[in-house]
């Protein structure tokens, strides 16, 4: 008679939030009560009221998720993006519980913790893949930096009083050039993040596309662009302008020298998200932004 293989879930939490501390305690208690092991980073465990039966790992590397079936993340958008780094590198699906304000990457809110635990115990969730982007920075023909992003890669100015002069290129052909505060190259997932704040369109997650959205451009033609997912987007920082910076998901930054060229293309490795229900993105959009739909009459009979 074969024994069932032990199940393990990794828990990542924003320990600076009291709500995350309480939520972590409830999630761990519920999972362990049903025979599921829980693994936590040692640095975070010191701030969480967890039992001694929780497995602790010292190194915050993708390997710390070896053997885990799921990564549960408790926190706001920043914590969820930190979890996405683990999820992408390890291939383990991420289930986000929003403890912040918007939380488009999250699948549940703090009031849903009991349901989250029940669905995880029953394996009653599905996994979907979200497109990422791979980012390469060139200087004088040499590759000087590589990175990736789930939401966006943003080229931004450094000096508050000076515009960043750029030329935009798609698929090897120049499109336009102007001075601006920056350029956001986003995925559909990132269309509700920085690109949205910069005036870009909201793109449904199942649409495969790339976005290029100018930030405060000093130009008559500086519209958001939506391209094929197989396009290569490029932002060239002009040699006679001040240097800029590249931010990936607002978490990783590198300086861009004058004359740098940033290329953004569809990522080779997606991020896997665990989904608990089939709520449409339309309903999620209305709820997250509290859109005024009180006059809606429904479908005609």
Backbone torsions as a table, in degrees:
resi	resn	phi	psi	omega
1	UNK	NA	121.3	-177.8
2	UNK	-84.3	142.3	178.2
3	UNK	-89.1	148.7	176.4
4	UNK	-66.9	138.3	179.6
5	UNK	-68.7	137.4	179.7
6	UNK	-62.2	141.3	179.9
7	UNK	-104.6	141.6	-178.8
8	UNK	-134.1	136.1	176.2
9	UNK	-121.1	136.2	176.7
10	UNK	-93.6	136.2	-179.5
11	UNK	-116.2	126.7	178.0
12	UNK	-122.3	128.1	-174.6
13	UNK	-137.3	151.0	172.0
14	UNK	-85.1	93.5	-172.7
15	UNK	-69.1	-11.1	177.0
16	UNK	-78.3	-9.0	179.2
17	UNK	-100.7	122.6	176.6
18	UNK	-55.7	-36.0	179.3
19	UNK	-63.7	-35.1	179.2
20	UNK	-69.2	-37.0	178.8
21	UNK	-63.8	-47.2	179.0
22	UNK	-64.8	-41.3	-178.6
23	UNK	-65.9	-39.6	179.1
24	UNK	-61.6	-41.5	179.3
25	UNK	-60.9	-43.5	-179.1
26	UNK	-67.6	-42.7	-178.7
27	UNK	-64.6	-46.4	-179.3
28	UNK	-62.3	-45.4	-179.7
29	UNK	-60.0	-44.4	-178.8
30	UNK	-67.0	-42.3	-179.1
31	UNK	-68.3	-46.4	-178.7
32	UNK	-66.3	-32.6	177.2
33	UNK	-61.2	-28.2	-179.7
34	UNK	-99.2	14.0	173.6
35	UNK	83.8	16.5	179.3
36	UNK	-101.1	125.7	178.4
37	UNK	-73.1	149.7	180.0
38	UNK	-124.1	136.1	179.1
39	UNK	-119.3	138.2	-176.0
40	UNK	-139.7	150.2	173.1
41	UNK	-66.1	136.9	-178.1
42	UNK	-59.9	-37.3	-178.8
43	UNK	-65.6	-31.0	179.3
44	UNK	-84.2	-33.1	-176.8
45	UNK	-59.6	-30.0	-178.6
46	UNK	-63.1	-23.5	-178.5
47	UNK	-103.8	5.0	-177.7
48	UNK	-117.7	139.8	178.6
49	UNK	-80.6	78.1	-174.3
50	UNK	-110.3	149.4	178.0
51	UNK	-71.8	162.6	-178.8
52	UNK	-66.5	-16.1	-177.9
53	UNK	-77.1	-7.9	177.2
54	UNK	-74.4	134.7	178.9
55	UNK	-80.6	131.9	-179.1
56	UNK	-109.4	140.5	175.9
57	UNK	-125.6	140.9	-175.5
58	UNK	-84.4	-43.9	-172.0
59	UNK	-89.6	128.2	176.7
60	UNK	-86.4	71.8	-179.4
61	UNK	-122.2	164.2	176.8
62	UNK	-57.8	-28.7	-178.6
63	UNK	-67.3	-18.3	-179.5
64	UNK	-70.0	-10.4	177.2
65	UNK	-98.2	5.7	179.4
66	UNK	-56.9	128.9	178.7
67	UNK	85.8	-3.2	179.5
68	UNK	-88.8	142.1	178.6
69	UNK	-92.0	-17.8	-174.3
70	UNK	-156.2	149.0	173.6
71	UNK	-115.5	113.4	177.6
72	UNK	-98.6	126.2	-177.6
73	UNK	-116.9	127.4	179.6
74	UNK	-113.9	114.3	179.8
75	UNK	161.3	-166.7	177.9
76	UNK	-90.7	-164.9	-176.0
77	UNK	-59.7	-39.2	-179.4
78	UNK	-63.4	-42.0	178.6
79	UNK	-67.7	-38.0	178.7
80	UNK	-65.1	-37.4	177.0
81	UNK	-70.1	-33.8	174.2
82	UNK	-64.2	-41.4	176.5
83	UNK	-63.7	-34.4	179.5
84	UNK	-62.9	-30.4	176.8
85	UNK	-63.8	-42.7	176.6
86	UNK	-66.5	-44.0	-175.8
87	UNK	-62.8	-43.3	-178.3
88	UNK	-66.3	-46.3	-175.0
89	UNK	-69.9	-30.9	-175.9
90	UNK	-97.3	-21.9	-175.4
91	UNK	81.9	1.6	179.8
92	UNK	-80.3	132.8	178.9
93	UNK	-64.3	145.3	179.8
94	UNK	-108.3	132.3	174.9
95	UNK	-115.8	111.6	-176.1
96	UNK	-97.2	136.2	173.0
97	UNK	-113.8	116.6	-173.1
98	UNK	-77.3	122.2	174.1
99	UNK	-118.4	9.9	-179.1
100	UNK	-107.4	-142.1	-174.6
101	UNK	-95.3	-59.1	-173.6
102	UNK	-99.5	-69.4	172.7
103	UNK	69.6	52.8	178.5
104	UNK	-65.7	-25.0	179.2
105	UNK	-78.9	-15.4	-176.5
106	UNK	-79.3	151.8	178.7
107	UNK	-103.7	-16.4	-176.9
108	UNK	-147.3	161.9	176.1
109	UNK	-104.8	171.2	-174.5
110	UNK	-62.3	-26.4	179.8
111	UNK	-75.7	-7.8	-176.2
112	UNK	-100.2	13.9	-171.1
113	UNK	-59.9	-40.6	179.4
114	UNK	-61.9	-41.9	179.1
115	UNK	-67.0	-38.0	177.6
116	UNK	-59.1	-48.3	-179.9
117	UNK	-61.3	-45.4	-179.7
118	UNK	-60.1	-43.3	-177.5
119	UNK	-69.7	-35.8	177.1
120	UNK	-66.5	-44.4	179.9
121	UNK	-59.0	-41.8	-178.5
122	UNK	-84.4	-1.4	-173.6
123	UNK	55.7	34.5	-178.1
124	UNK	-91.9	60.7	176.0
125	UNK	-144.4	156.3	176.5
126	UNK	-113.7	161.0	-177.9
127	UNK	-119.3	128.7	175.5
128	UNK	-120.7	154.3	-179.7
129	UNK	-103.1	135.3	176.7
130	UNK	-110.2	134.4	179.2
131	UNK	-62.4	141.5	171.9
132	UNK	-116.9	178.3	172.1
133	UNK	-125.5	143.3	171.1
134	UNK	-98.8	139.4	-174.0
135	UNK	-124.1	131.6	178.1
136	UNK	-128.2	129.9	177.2
137	UNK	-106.4	125.4	178.6
138	UNK	-109.3	149.7	172.5
139	UNK	-145.7	117.4	-178.4
140	UNK	56.0	38.1	177.3
141	UNK	85.3	-8.0	-179.4
142	UNK	-101.5	145.3	174.2
143	UNK	-80.7	120.4	-177.2
144	UNK	-110.6	-11.4	179.3
145	UNK	-164.5	143.8	172.8
146	UNK	-130.8	149.4	-179.3
147	UNK	-159.9	-171.5	178.6
148	UNK	-152.6	168.9	176.8
149	UNK	-156.1	148.2	172.8
150	UNK	-90.6	-42.9	179.8
151	UNK	-90.8	-60.7	-174.9
152	UNK	-162.6	157.1	166.8
153	UNK	-113.0	121.0	-174.5
154	UNK	-117.3	123.3	172.9
155	UNK	-93.2	122.9	-173.2
156	UNK	-133.5	156.3	175.7
157	UNK	-75.5	160.7	178.1
158	UNK	-104.4	-43.5	-176.2
159	UNK	-85.0	129.6	-177.9
160	UNK	-66.7	-30.2	-174.6
161	UNK	-92.8	-4.7	-177.7
162	UNK	-122.6	137.7	175.9
163	UNK	-78.1	156.9	175.1
164	UNK	-96.2	117.7	-179.8
165	UNK	-86.7	121.8	-176.1
166	UNK	-133.9	158.6	168.0
167	UNK	-120.9	131.4	179.9
168	UNK	-98.0	142.6	-177.1
169	UNK	-137.9	140.9	175.6
170	UNK	-130.8	125.0	178.7
171	UNK	54.1	42.8	174.8
172	UNK	80.1	5.2	179.6
173	UNK	-122.4	136.4	179.3
174	UNK	-69.8	142.9	-179.7
175	UNK	-109.3	-52.5	-179.8
176	UNK	-167.5	166.2	176.6
177	UNK	-141.0	148.1	-179.6
178	UNK	-169.6	172.9	170.9
179	UNK	-92.1	143.1	-175.9
180	UNK	-160.4	175.3	172.5
181	UNK	-83.0	-19.6	179.1
182	UNK	163.5	-180.0	178.5
183	UNK	-134.7	132.3	177.1
184	UNK	-106.3	123.2	173.8
185	UNK	-107.9	111.0	-167.3
186	UNK	-124.0	160.1	171.1
187	UNK	-91.7	169.8	172.2
188	UNK	-57.2	-38.2	176.7
189	UNK	-60.3	-39.0	-179.5
190	UNK	-80.9	-1.6	-179.2
191	UNK	-66.8	-19.1	177.6
192	UNK	-99.8	11.7	-179.1
193	UNK	-110.3	-123.1	-176.6
194	UNK	-60.8	-40.9	-179.6
195	UNK	-59.8	-36.7	178.0
196	UNK	-64.7	-44.6	179.9
197	UNK	-63.6	-28.5	-179.6
198	UNK	-85.5	2.0	177.2
199	UNK	98.6	13.3	179.5
200	UNK	-79.7	166.8	-179.6
201	UNK	-77.4	154.7	171.3
202	UNK	-84.1	124.7	-177.8
203	UNK	-114.9	128.8	179.7
204	UNK	-63.8	140.0	-173.0
205	UNK	-57.4	-31.1	-178.6
206	UNK	-77.6	-8.6	175.1
207	UNK	-77.6	129.9	177.6
208	UNK	-94.6	112.6	-177.0
209	UNK	-164.7	166.9	171.8
210	UNK	-122.7	147.4	-178.3
211	UNK	-118.4	145.4	173.1
212	UNK	-130.4	112.9	-171.9
213	UNK	-123.9	117.6	176.3
214	UNK	-70.4	149.5	176.0
215	UNK	-111.1	113.2	176.0
216	UNK	48.8	56.2	-179.2
217	UNK	-77.7	139.0	176.0
218	UNK	-93.9	77.0	-174.0
219	UNK	-162.7	154.6	176.3
220	UNK	-76.9	-36.7	177.3
221	UNK	-111.2	100.9	178.8
222	UNK	-148.1	54.7	-177.0
223	UNK	-86.6	152.2	172.0
224	UNK	-61.7	142.4	-179.6
225	UNK	-118.4	139.0	176.2
226	UNK	-119.5	122.6	-173.7
227	UNK	-119.4	175.0	173.5
228	UNK	-61.5	148.4	176.7
229	UNK	-65.9	-15.5	179.3
230	UNK	-95.1	1.9	178.2
231	UNK	-73.2	158.6	172.7
232	UNK	-112.7	117.3	178.3
233	UNK	-94.3	140.3	179.3
234	UNK	-136.8	140.8	174.8
235	UNK	-123.2	118.4	178.9
236	UNK	-104.1	121.4	175.4
237	UNK	-82.3	119.8	-173.3
238	UNK	-66.8	144.9	-175.6
239	UNK	-62.8	-25.5	-175.4
240	UNK	-96.8	16.4	178.7
241	UNK	-112.7	171.7	176.2
242	UNK	-71.1	159.9	-179.5
243	UNK	-72.4	161.1	179.8
244	UNK	-123.0	-168.6	175.7
245	UNK	-135.0	153.7	175.1
246	UNK	-112.2	125.0	174.7
247	UNK	-113.8	129.9	175.4
248	UNK	-109.9	114.5	-178.1
249	UNK	57.8	22.3	179.3
250	UNK	67.0	13.7	-175.0
251	UNK	-117.7	-35.0	-175.2
252	UNK	-121.1	127.6	-174.9
253	UNK	-124.7	143.2	173.3
254	UNK	-141.7	142.4	178.8
255	UNK	-75.1	144.2	178.6
256	UNK	-111.5	116.4	178.5
257	UNK	-72.2	165.9	174.7
258	UNK	-58.0	137.6	-179.7
259	UNK	84.4	2.9	179.9
260	UNK	-69.3	151.5	178.1
261	UNK	-126.5	124.5	-179.0
262	UNK	-109.3	120.4	178.2
263	UNK	-108.9	135.1	-178.1
264	UNK	-127.3	127.4	178.4
265	UNK	-140.4	168.7	179.0
266	UNK	-54.8	133.7	-177.5
267	UNK	-72.5	146.7	179.1
268	UNK	-75.5	-25.1	-176.7
269	UNK	-121.5	119.9	178.1
270	UNK	-81.8	171.8	169.8
271	UNK	-103.1	132.4	-178.6
272	UNK	-97.6	125.7	-179.4
273	UNK	-113.3	134.9	175.9
274	UNK	-86.0	132.5	-179.2
275	UNK	-116.4	134.4	-178.1
276	UNK	-95.4	-21.5	-176.5
277	UNK	-149.5	174.9	-175.8
278	UNK	-107.9	29.0	177.9
279	UNK	-58.5	136.8	-177.1
280	UNK	-70.1	154.6	177.4
281	UNK	-64.1	-29.6	177.6
282	UNK	-59.6	-47.1	178.9
283	UNK	-64.0	-39.0	178.7
284	UNK	-63.3	-41.5	179.8
285	UNK	-62.9	-46.2	180.0
286	UNK	-61.8	-42.8	-177.7
287	UNK	-69.5	-45.6	-175.5
288	UNK	-64.6	-38.9	-177.8
289	UNK	-99.3	4.3	-179.8
290	UNK	49.9	51.5	-176.5
291	UNK	-71.0	143.7	-176.5
292	UNK	-79.1	99.7	-178.9
293	UNK	-122.0	22.3	-175.3
294	UNK	-63.5	-22.5	-178.7
295	UNK	-90.6	4.5	-177.0
296	UNK	-66.4	133.5	-176.4
297	UNK	-99.2	-3.7	179.0
298	UNK	83.0	-178.3	-179.6
299	UNK	-71.8	143.6	176.7
300	UNK	-67.6	144.0	-179.2
301	UNK	-86.8	NA	NA
